[in-house]
Each structure stands twice: as C-alpha cells, then as structure tokens.
Amino acid sequence: MENCCCHRTKERSEEELRSLMNRLSRIEGQVRGIKGMLEKDAWCPDILVQVAAVTAALNAFNRELLSSHIKTCVIEDIRGGKDETVDELVQTLQKLMK
C-alpha cells in the first residue's frame, strides 16, 4: 500500500501531480494579478470579481484533491479495516465547509 495516508505522505502519479501543480500555478498567477490590480488602484468590484475567481479555482483544486484522496487513501484504509479514516474524512469535510 504505497499510497497509504496513515504515514501522512502520499505518492502521487505524475499525471495527478502535474494537474495539481498546474492548477496551483494558475491560482498563483491569479493572485499576482489581484496584487497588480491593487497596485494600479483598480476599481473594487473588479478586484472582488477576480478574488471570487481565485476562490472558485481553489475550490476546484480542493475537489480534485479530495476526490483523489477518497479514491485512494480512504478506500485503501477502509478495505484494510481502518474505519477511523471515515471519521478523519468527516472532520476534513467539516473544515472545508466552514
């Protein structure tokens, strides 16, 4: 079980890593863009729209990562008899929904 999350690390496929890193790079660029808008005294509603876009992008990142976590770590742990993983997943979901 090399993908087991019980050690608090996870080996990701090249495809998964590339996808997540690309998402984060785009988000990073969006945040830099917002900073530039502030520096150029952009209109508040324009900045707020861009912040909403970053929030949506971060939510998409979370959905992708959560989906992978459930399909690998959670399933492997449950099959291995580690039912406490469900409690951990519920706690994680509660944090994401704040």
C-alpha positions in Angstrom: 0.0 0.0 0.0 2.4 2.7 -1.1 -0.3 5.3 -1.3 -1.5 4.8 2.3 -2.2 8.1 4.0 -1.5 6.7 7.5 2.1 8.0 7.3 0.8 11.4 6.4 2.5 11.4 3.0 1.3 10.2 -0.4 3.0 9.2 -3.6 1.1 10.8 -6.5 1.2 9.7 -10.1 3.0 12.1 -12.5 -0.4 13.0 -14.1 -2.0 13.8 -10.7 1.0 15.8 -9.6 1.1 17.7 -12.9 -2.6 18.5 -12.8 -2.5 19.8 -9.2 0.7 21.8 -9.8 -0.8 23.4 -12.9 -3.9 24.4 -11.0 -1.8 25.9 -8.3 0.4 27.8 -10.8 -2.7 29.3 -12.4 -4.1 30.3 -9.0 -0.7 31.8 -8.1 -0.9 33.9 -11.3 -4.4 35.0 -10.5 -3.3 36.2 -7.0 -0.4 38.1 -8.5 -2.9 39.7 -10.9 -5.0 40.8 -8.0 -2.0 42.3 -6.3 -1.2 44.2 -9.5 -4.8 45.4 -9.6 -4.4 46.8 -6.1 -1.1 48.5 -7.0 -2.8 50.1 -10.0 -5.8 51.3 -7.9 -8.3 49.1 -9.8 -12.0 49.5 -9.1 -13.1 47.5 -6.0 -15.8 45.4 -7.8 -13.2 44.4 -10.5 -10.9 43.2 -7.8 -13.7 41.4 -6.0 -14.7 39.5 -9.2 -11.1 38.3 -9.5 -11.0 37.2 -5.9 -14.2 35.2 -6.5 -12.4 33.6 -9.5 -9.5 32.6 -7.2 -11.9 31.2 -4.6 -13.6 29.1 -7.3 -10.2 27.9 -8.6 -9.1 26.9 -5.0 -12.4 25.1 -4.6 -11.8 23.2 -7.8 -8.3 22.3 -6.5 -9.9 21.0 -3.3 -12.4 18.9 -5.2 -9.7 17.3 -7.3 -7.5 16.6 -4.3 -10.4 15.3 -2.2 -11.6 13.0 -5.0 -8.2 11.5 -5.3 -7.9 11.1 -1.5 -11.2 9.3 -1.3 -10.5 7.1 -4.3 -7.1 6.0 -2.9 -6.3 6.6 0.7 -9.8 6.4 2.2 -10.8 3.3 0.2 -7.5 1.5 0.9 -7.8 2.3 4.7 -11.4 1.1 4.8 -10.5 -2.1 3.0 -7.7 -2.5 5.5 -10.1 -2.3 8.4 -9.2 1.3 9.4 -12.7 2.6 10.0 -11.3 5.7 11.8 -10.4 7.0 8.4 -14.1 7.8 7.9 -14.0 10.0 11.0 -11.0 11.8 9.7 -12.7 12.3 6.3 -15.8 13.8 8.1 -13.5 16.1 10.1 -11.8 17.2 6.9 -15.1 17.9 5.1 -16.3 19.9 8.1 -13.2 22.1 7.8 -13.7 22.5 4.1 -17.3 23.6 4.6 -16.6 26.4 7.1 
